[in-house]
Amino acid sequence: MTENAIPYSALYAAYAAGTLDPGYALLVETQGALRQDVRRAIAMSEAAAGALLEAEAAAPMAANALDRAFASIDALGPVAAPSRIGTPDDADEIGRLPAPLAEAVSRSVAAEGWKSPRRGIRRLRLDMGSAAEVELFRIQPGASVPRHTHGANEYTLVVTGGYSDGTGSYGPGDLSLKGPDDTHTPVGDEGDVCYALIVRDGALRLTGMIGVMQRILGH
């Protein structure tokens, strides 16, 4: 898989089939909101999935299937509007994020709030019911994420602004894939604040002295 290559067919096919993990589904939906070519790739996958479904033999349904479906919907109750807790700047910036991401961020800010691992960097864990780790990073221009590697694959989608990490520079809509053999230090580009959505299958592993402390403290 090449960075920024479209389509990431496995992700889009799983999304179209409704089998994609919620964290990765948020990644696909957010990138689709930013890039027309991704929206086309998703539409193609959905069309292919629809054609396969149409070719399948119809399965019999229970006589009360529709009533049970409506009863399940009624049991959910009304959906409360997400709270947006933080500074006025936070609310303004979050409001400009793509809708799927903005909703997830608003819920998580209300539930947990931002963490500040170092100056100019804030991170927010997004509770998506995902088997993966899902986080949003806010990186100010010139600020750097500590040098690190990864326990498994890590997808990073730039939503606003941009960052550079020695392997390339990434702007809005770009998707970077890093694995356990990759080590990098993302630095926020000049200009707009960088918001980056990160979905990873394994923990982030800091290197150098910070990494030693991380292992000693068990974080």
PEZIDA-V337662 format. One record per backbone hydrogen bond with DSSP energy under -1.0 kcal/mol. NH is the residue of the N-H (numbers start at 1). CO is the residue of the C=O. If there is no record, write none. Layout:
nh->NH co->CO
nh->NH co->CO
This chain:
nh->4 co->175
nh->5 co->2
nh->9 co->7
nh->12 co->8
nh->13 co->9
nh->14 co->10
nh->15 co->11
nh->16 co->12
nh->17 co->13
nh->18 co->15
nh->19 co->14
nh->25 co->21
nh->26 co->22
nh->27 co->23
nh->28 co->24
nh->29 co->25
nh->30 co->26
nh->31 co->27
nh->32 co->28
nh->33 co->29
nh->35 co->31
nh->39 co->35
nh->40 co->36
nh->41 co->37
nh->42 co->38
nh->43 co->39
nh->44 co->40
nh->45 co->41
nh->46 co->42
nh->47 co->43
nh->48 co->44
nh->49 co->45
nh->50 co->46
nh->51 co->47
nh->52 co->48
nh->53 co->49
nh->54 co->50
nh->55 co->51
nh->56 co->53
nh->65 co->62
nh->68 co->64
nh->69 co->65
nh->70 co->66
nh->71 co->67
nh->72 co->68
nh->73 co->69
nh->74 co->70
nh->75 co->71
nh->76 co->73
nh->91 co->87
nh->92 co->88
nh->93 co->89
nh->94 co->90
nh->95 co->91
nh->97 co->94
nh->102 co->98
nh->103 co->99
nh->104 co->100
nh->105 co->101
nh->106 co->102
nh->107 co->103
nh->108 co->104
nh->109 co->105
nh->110 co->106
nh->111 co->107
nh->112 co->108
nh->113 co->108
nh->115 co->123
nh->121 co->118
nh->122 co->138
nh->123 co->115
nh->124 co->136
nh->126 co->134
nh->128 co->126
nh->133 co->200
nh->135 co->198
nh->136 co->124
nh->137 co->196
nh->138 co->122
nh->139 co->194
nh->140 co->120
nh->142 co->188
nh->143 co->140
nh->145 co->186
nh->148 co->184
nh->149 co->205
nh->151 co->203
nh->154 co->178
nh->155 co->199
nh->156 co->176
nh->157 co->197
nh->158 co->174
nh->159 co->195
nh->160 co->195
nh->163 co->170
nh->164 co->187
nh->165 co->168
nh->170 co->163
nh->173 co->158
nh->174 co->171
nh->176 co->156
nh->178 co->154
nh->182 co->179
nh->184 co->148
nh->187 co->164
nh->188 co->143
nh->189 co->162
nh->194 co->139
nh->195 co->160
nh->196 co->137
nh->197 co->157
nh->198 co->135
nh->199 co->155
nh->200 co->133
nh->201 co->153
nh->205 co->149
nh->207 co->147
nh->211 co->207
nh->212 co->208
nh->213 co->209
nh->214 co->210
nh->215 co->211
nh->216 co->212
nh->217 co->213
nh->219 co->214
